[in-house]
């Protein structure tokens, strides 16, 4: 249930000790908070072990009811690293807005959290090739009485919208004319759902994949997800694509990861891995969607 997911997320976010958990196994607390200070790729190959960062946000990277770390990004990362001869993948959970700072502080060697590629983040870290594309959507009250379907409708009808802390949707909203006092920033998908159903905001903005996952875990909620759309900036559609994130000085690791990730995309194996998390072949990035282009936006 959604409430249970929030309890686990709250544990990870408030714990004074960052938890390291092995994908496919139970939660393990670890005193180790650093990774190799040298060649991260060679260190991982030598140890046959690597650590990733997640934000405990379904369906991208989260801890399930059994204590297993799973989700689209950890499972894809697991397959990539297995192809590289690295069988042991550990995960460290931090809040979404701390994923890149903790990466650069060497808490782990890459972020596997479905993070969107955007210029400000590219200035601080290096992204893999795009892993997936997703449309934006709105979570609205059942029946959508205000008929709000995009950010421009939010601006015109002056309703309140919830966005996730450090996520891209706040920028999409303001670019579309939504006033700052219409925007409520929350710290979890669960709180976004509650804000909509409690009437504290009219809608919540996130990817259609995320919002459908939230509703699937709370089937009795009096809410629905609007059709997906591409936000507009400067009169042009904004394509959203998520990827894995590396430190800027870890090019060998990123390039080796990219090579194996592309093989997963091209072979169809990626689709098999991600289908249980609400993704499909339609979410594969188009050929003209590149990290370089997205980092320039």
N, C-alpha and C positions, 0 to 999 in steps of 0.2 A: 504494500500500500504506500501511497505518497507520504503519509505521515512517518512511516518507518524509515523511508529513504532520507527524510529530513533529519531524523535523529542521528543516523550514521554520519551524515554530512556535518552536522553540528559538532559531533565528536572530533572529526578530523580538523575542522576549522578552529576549534577552541582549545584543542590539546596543546600543551606547552611543548610536547615532543612531537615532531613530525613523524608520522607512521610510515614505515616501509612495508609494503605488502607484496607478496609474490603472486604474480598472475597465475590463477589456477589453484591457489592455496589459501589458507586462512590468513587473517590479519597478523602481522608480526611487527612489534615495535622494535625500532633499531636506534642505537646510539650513534650510528654512523651517519654523518650529515654532509659528506663530501665525496666527490668522485675523482678520478685521476686528474692530476694537474698537468699531465703531458698529453700524449696522443691518445685521445679517448677511444678511437677505433681499435688501436692495437691493444690497449689496456683491456677493453671488453673482450676481444678475441682471446687474449691470454687467460683471462679469468673465466671466460665463457659466461659472463654475467654483465648485465647493464641495468641502470636504473632510469625509469621514466617519471615524469611529473604528470599528475592528473588533478582535476578540480572536483571530482565526485559529482559530476553533472551527467545524468543520463540523457540521451543514449550514447554519449561520446566517450566517457571514461568514468566508471563508478564502481562501487562495491555492492554486490548483490546480497540477498538475504542470507546466503551461506557464508559470507565473508570473502568471496572470490572477487578479485578485481577483473572487470570485464568491460564491455562497451566496444563501439566501433573502432576507436583509435588504439586502445591497448591490444585488441585482437589482431588488428592489421600489423601493428608493431611487432607483436609476437611472431607472426608469420614471416615478416621481413627478417627479423633477427635470426630465426631458425635457419633461413636460407643462407645467412651469413656465418653460421656455425656457432651462434650465441643462443644457448637454450634457456638460460635463466634470466627472466625479466622481472625486476622488482619495480614497484610503483610507490611514489611518495605523493601524498595528497596535501595540497595547499589551496587557498582561496584563488579564484580565477585571476584576480588582479595581481596576484603575487607569482603567477606561473613563470613569467619571464625574469623578474628579479631573482627568484630562487634558482632558476636555471643558470643565470650569470654568476650567482654566488656558489655554483658547483654543488648544489644539493642533489642534482641528477644530471643526466647527459642529454636529454631531450624532453620536450613537452609533447604528450600524446593526449590531447584534450579537445580535438576538433576546432582548434583556434583559427579564426578567420585571418586571412592575409590582408594586412592594411599597412599603409605607409609608416605610421607612427611605430608600429611593432617591428617593421623591417629595419627601422633605424637602430633598434636595440638588439636585434637577434637575426638569425638567418633561417628562412623557411625552406622546407622541402618543396618538391614539385607539388602542385595542388593534389590533394587526396580525394576531395569530393566537392561538388557544388550543391548548393541548397537555395531554395527560394525563401523569402521572408513571408511571414504570415502574422495574423492577429488572433489572439484568444479573446473572444467576445461573449457576452451573455447569450444564453440559448435563444435562438430566433433572431439575434442581432437587430434589436428594435431600432437602433440608430442607423442601421445600414452603413456601418463603417467598414470599409474594405481595404484602405490603404492609408498611408501617413497623411496625404493631402486631405482626406476626409476627417482625420483627427483634428487637423489644423482648422478646417472650415467649421466643424461642429463644436469646437472648443471643449472636447471631452478630455478626460485624463487618461494617460497611457503609462503602464508600468514597463520598465526596461530592466535588464539585468546589469548589475554593477560591472563596469569595465568591458561590457559587450558593445558591439558595433551599432546596435539599434538606436541608441540615443543620438548618434551623429546622423543616422538616416532620418530620424524624426525632425531634428532641427534644420537639416538641409531642405526638408519639405515644408518648412514654415511652422512647425509645431513650437509653441512658446515654451520657454523653460518652466514656467509655473504649471504647465500641463503635464510635465514629465515627473514620474515618481520612480526613483531608483531603488531596487530591491536586491537582496543578496542570494535569492534562490528561485528556481522555477516553481517550487511548491508555494512560496510566498506570493509569487505572481498569480498563480491560480487562485489562491485564497483572496487576494486583493480584488480580483474580478468578481468572484462569486459573492464576496461580502459587499460589493458595491463601492469600495473605496476608490477604484479606478473603473473606467468603462472597459478598457481593453489592455492587453499586454502584447508586446512585440518580441518575436524571436523567430528562429527558423521554423518552417513548417514541420520538419522532422522532430524537433524538440517539443513543440506544442502538442503534436499528435501523441508523442510518448507520454507527456504529462497527463493528458486526458485518458489514455489507455490504462494508466495506473490509478485513475480515480473515476471510474465509469459513471458514478452517480452524480458527478458535478454538473451543475446547471450552466454549462458553457459549451462552446463549439469553436472550431478553428476555421478561419476564413480561407478561401482559395489562396494559394501561394502567388507571390508577385516579386518582381525585381524593383527595389527602391530606385528612386530617380535623384540624381545629383547633377546640377548644372544642365538640366534638360536631357540627360543621358541615363539609360538604365545602368544600375550598379550590379555587376555580377559578384555574388558572394562565393568564396571558395575557402575551404578549411585545409589545413596542412599540419605537418609536424614541425617543431621548432627546435633549432640547434644554436649553440653559441657560435659567434662569428668566426672564432679561431678553430672550429672543429670541421673544417671543410672535408677532410678525408672521410669522417664518419657520415656526414651529410651526403656526400657523393655516392658512397657505397650504399647507403639507405635508399637514395633516389633510384639507383639502378635496379634494386630488388623490388621496390614499390611499383616501378613502371612495369616490371614483369608480371606482378600480380594484377595490375590493371589490364594489361594486354591479353593475359591468358584466360580471364574470366574468373579466376580464383578469388579475386577481390570481392566480386558480387556474392559469391557463396559465403564469404566470411561476414559480410556486413548486413545481409538480408535479415537475420534475426533482430537487428537493431533498428529496423524501419527504413533502411536504405535500399536502393535498387540500382540496376544498371543505368537508370535515368540520372542518377547522381554522379556518374563518372564525369569529370571535367571535360569540356570540349577542347579540341586541339589548340584553339586560339586563346584559351584561358591559361596564362602562364604566370609564374611567380613574379617575373620581372615586370609584367604589365600591371599586376595587382599592387605591387610595391610602389608603383609610380603614381597610383591614384590617391 
